[in-house]
């Protein structure tokens, strides 16, 4: 079954899934690249020499393509990656189809604008808003080849060399894009085109939890910590910490709207940011001078947002040890790079408070009930997170580590006191 849709930006009819693209062949790819000004009229794609479905990710279908040009001109990529917003065969994955709208827009922006951050070269991007159907075609990053480091999976930083150095490089890229936008180096249309919209960066609305539901979640968390003592920070198993969570969880949940309003109103920290810059959405290489550099991919839900939100998106899947030992240094590094790229001087104490409060409200809203899922996915016996049944299961290891980071911060930073600071700001 062929599925085509007409793009809102280019007016070009484009395939909505890999099978249709495969059938469309070199002729469509030639037309698409010409429409984006990538391929000269006198050249064309003469053959697709590889077309392979690519698994992974939480939404849409993906494929790897190798192509051959009639005139193999220098600079034209032959190894390509295509991403679709839709997965017509999987309703769960298809629910996230709207998340690609901003990614497509960012791809188009990157094709016509010199950015201060390295991204995969965009060859074609378009989206049909009415059906949430999009297609993004880019160069494929050759991970583990030609001086590029291997791919690093999310929440497996204990397997990554020099984690601190990699996160410094990651935050450098985020800071440079945000600082450049704040300083006016990007087109004026960016602020409106990528304005933060909660409906675009979430899949469905989350119903607020009642006081009884929040209490039940805390008790389930405590029972989970007792059953699996090696999976969460030691504090999670202490009765006094459970008592503190029960006393504070309602206040944190009730503060979410006010905290988000505060973040959005802090103008000097609001800029264009990658929404989810975990290390698995980055690639790394070493420059000739020895500097570790970072490119960013998978720009789903890219938005103009408070940089504290982007910092959580980058650090939420880091090892808890990184938070414990290097958070202040990383925030100072981010602030320096942000200012050097054109942004204002940041109040690091306020940035830190906003990052922690965002972690608090996101943790209570999205992660506190993770044990309800984890108990269905884990074996009955005690286990640690290095066991292959966790390490090789991304949804399990990701929820565990992100929840662990929230609990560690709750224990060591005192969310209740931070809410008092916020109320007095």
N, C-alpha and C positions, 0 to 999 in steps of 0.2 A: 504493500500500500504506500503510495507516494503522498507525502505531505509537504505542501509549499505554503508560504505566507509572504505577503508583501511588506517590506520593511518601512517603518515610519520615516526614517532618515534618508535613505538612498532611493526609495521607491522601487528598489530591485526585488523581484520575487526570489526568495532564498529557501533552501531546504530546512525542514524543521526537525529532522532526525538523521542519524548516520546512514540508514539504508537509502533514503532519498538522495543524500549527497553522493553516495557511491554510484547510484544510477545516473546522477547528473554528470558525473565525470569531469574531465579536464575542461570541457566547454564552460561549465558554470564557474569553475575556479578562475578561469581566465577572465570571464566577465566581472567577477567579484573583485579581483585584484586590480583590474583596470578602473573600476568604479571608485576605488580608494586611492588611485594615483600611484599604486605600487608597481604596476606592470605597464611598460610602454605599449602603445598600440601595435608596434611592429613586432612585439614578442608575444608569446603565448605559452601556456602550460601544455606540453605535448602528451604527457602521460602521468598517471598516478601509479607509481611502482610499489607502493605499500599502502594498505588501508586496513587498520587494525583497531577494533574496539578497545577502549581503555576503561578499566574499572576504577573505582575509587571515587571519593567525594560523596557528599550527601545529597546532591541534587543533579538532575539532568544527565544526559548521555554525553560521552566523549569519545574521541577517536584520534589515532596517530596516523599521519599521512606522510609519505615521501613522494615528491613530485620531480618531474624532469621538465626543463624549459627547452623550447625550440632553440633559443639562443641563451646558453647558460651564462648570463651576464654576472659579473662580480657583484656581490652584495645581495643577491636574491636568495632567500633561504629555501633550501630544498627539503628540510625536515620540519614538518608543520604539526600543529596541535589544534584541534577543533573542539569546541565546547558548545553544547546546546542547552537551553534553559529547560527543555521538556524531557520527560521520560514517560512516554505514553504507555509503557508496559508496567510501570510501578507507581501506583497512586501516591504512595508515601513519599517517594523521591520527587514526584511531580508537584507536590504541594509547595516546594520551594522555588517554583518557576519565576516568581516575581523578583527574587533576589538578584537575578542576572541583569535586570534593567540598568542599574547603575554601573555594573561591570562593563556592559556593552558601551555605555556612554563614555566611560573612562578609556576604553580601548580606542574609541574614535578620537578622544581628546589627545591621547598619546601619539596617535598617527600624525597629528597636525601641529603638535606643540612640543617644544624641547622641554623635557621635564628634568628636575634636579635629582631624579632617582632612576635607576636602571630598571626597565620593565621589558617583558618580551615584545618584540616588534609586532605591532598589530597590522594584519594584512586585510582584514574585512571584519566589520562589526555592524549589526543592525538588530532591531527589536520591533516587534509588533505589540504595542501596548495593550490593545483590546483583548488579545489572547495570551499575553505574557509569554510570547514565543520569541526566542532570540538565538542568534548564532554569533560566535566569536571565533575568528581564525587568526592564529598567531604563529610566530616561529616557535619551534620546540627547543627548550633548553636542554643541552646535552649534559645531563648530570653525571658526574664521575668521569668526564672526558675533557680533554683540551684545557687542563688547568682548573676546571670547575670541580668543586668538591662533590662527593656523593650526596644524595638526598638524605635529609634528616627527618625522621618521622616524629610526629607530635607526641609529647609526653614520654620520650625515650632519651632525654638529654644525658642520662648517665652513660649512654653509649657514644656521646658526641665529644670529640676532643675540644678542650678550651671553651667550655660553655660560656663563660663570662665574656671572652673575646667575641664570640658569635653574637651574643645579645647586644654588646656595644655596637657592633656593625649593624645589626638589625635596627636598633634605635636611632642610629645615625641616619639611615635612609628615611625612616618615618619622620624624624625631626626636620630633615632638609626639605621634604615635600611640604610639610605643615608650615615651616618658616617661610618658604618661598611664596606660598599662597597668602599667608598673613601679610607678607611684605609687599604684595601687589605684583609679583613676578609672573603670575599665571593669568590667563584671560579673565576678563570681568564676568563672563558667563558662568564660571565655575561655582561661585557662591550660590547662585540660584539653582543651577542645574543639579548640584549635588547637595542641596540643602537637606539636613537631617530629617528623616521621616521614619518614625518608629514602625509604621506599618510596612515599610519597604525592607527593613532589616530584620524582621522577625517573621516566622511562619505561623500565622494565626495569632490571635490575641490570647494572652495568659490571664485567666481569671484570678482575681486576688484571693488569697487564702484567708479563711476565717481564723479567729483566735484558736478555736478548737483544732483546726487542721494544722496550724503552726505548732501547737503543743504536741500533737501526735507525731509530727515530723521530727521534732527534737527527741522525743522518746524512742522513736524508731532508730534514729541516728545513734543514740546511746546504746541501744541493744545491738546494733550492727558493730559498733566499736568493741563491745564486750565479746561478740561472737568471732570477730576477725581483728584481734588486737594489733596485728602487724600492718594493717592497711591504712590506718589513719594516725594523725599525730597523737602522742601520749595524752594530751589534754582531753581528747574526745572521750576517753574512758574514765575520766575523773568525775565523781559525783558533783563536786563543787563547780566544775565547768558546765555540767548539764544544768545545774541550778541557775547559773549566770545566763546561759542561753535562754532558758525558759523566761527569765526576767526581762531579757532585752529583745527577744525575737519579734515581739509584736511592735515595739517601738521602731525597730529597723524597717520592718515591712511597711509600717504606716508612713515612714519618712521617704519612701522611694520617689514619689512625685516631686516633693520639695527638693530632694537632692538633685534630681534630674533637671529641674528648673534652674537651680543654682549653677550646675555645670553649663547649661546652655547659655546662661546670662553672663558667664565669665568671658567677656569678649576677647581678652588678650590670649586666651588659651583655645579659642575656637578656630579651627582651620581644616583644610582638606587632609584626610587621614585614611590609611588602610584600616579596615574594620577588624581584620582578623589576621594580623601579621605574626602568627606562630611560625616557628622555624620550618615547618613543613610547607609553608607558603613563601619560602625564600630560597635563594641559592647564593652560594658564597665562592669567592676566589681571592687569591692574594695578588695585590698589585705589585709592580716591579720594585717599589720602595719598601715592600714588606707589609703594607697596610692590608688588613682583611676587609674586603668589600662585600657588599650585599645587594642583590637585586630582589625585587618583590613581584610575585605573581598572584593569581587568584584574587582579583580585586572585587569580588562580590560584596555588595553593600557598601562600597567606598562612599564616604560621606564627609560633609563639613560638620565636624563634631569637636567636642572638648578633647584635647589631647590626652587627658586622663583616661578617657574611654579607650583610646587607641593603645595606651600603655597597658591597660588591663588586657586588651585583646592580644598583645604581644607576650606578656609575662604570665598570664594565667596558667599556661601549660609548662612553665619552667619549673625546675626542681625547687622544692621549698627552701633548700639550702641557699639558693640564689637570692630569694626574697630576704632570708634571714641575715645574710652576710653582705649583700651588695646592693640592696635597694637604693640607699641614699646616694651611692656613687653613680648608679645608673641614671637616677633622676637628674643629678648634677650634669652628667654627660649629655643627656637629652637636652637640657635647658641651654647648655653651651652651643650645641649644634643648631638648635632652633633659632637662637639669637644670631648666630653667624650666617644663617641662611636668609635672614631678613625679618624674623619675628622679634617681638619685644622681649625685654628681660623678664623672665618669669619669676614669680614668688614661689620658690621651691617648697617652702613649708605648706603653702596653700595647695600647690600641685600634689604634694604627698597626701594631704588630708582628703582632697577630692578623689584621688586614686583609691585610697583605702575605703572611703564611703561608697564609691561606686562598686568596689569589690563586695562590700557588705550587702548592699541592696540586691546586686546580681546574685550573690551567693544565697541569700534567703529566698529570693524569688525563683531561682532556676536550679540550684544545686542542693539545697537542704534536703530534698526528698530523694536524692540519688540512691540511697540505700534500698528504696522500694524496688528499683530496677536491678541494682547490683545483686541483691539477694536471689533474684531469679536467674542470674547469669553465672554465679560463682558456685564452686563445689561446697559441700557441707563442711568439710574439714578446714582447719586453720590454714591459711595460705598467706604468702607475702606477694607484693606487687611485681617482683622479679620472676615469678612463676610464669611459664609460657602461656598459661591459661588467662593471664592478665596482660602480660607484656605483648602478646601477639593479637590482642583484641582491642582495637583502638577505642570503641565506645566505652568499654569498661575501664581501661587504664586512664582515659581522658577524664571521665567523670570522677574517678578516684583521686587523681592528682589535683584537679581543680578544686574539688571539695576540700582536700587536705590543705591546700593553700589558703582557702577562706577560713577554715577552722584555726589554722596556725595564726593568721592575722587577727582573728577574733580573740584568741587567747593572749597574744603578745602586744597588741596595739590598743585594746579597749575601745571597741566600737561605740559603746555608750558615751564615753568621754569625747570621742570625736564628733558625735552628734551634738553634744553641747557646744563644741567649738563652732560647728556649722550654724547652730541656732543663733549664735552671737555675732556671726560675720555680717 
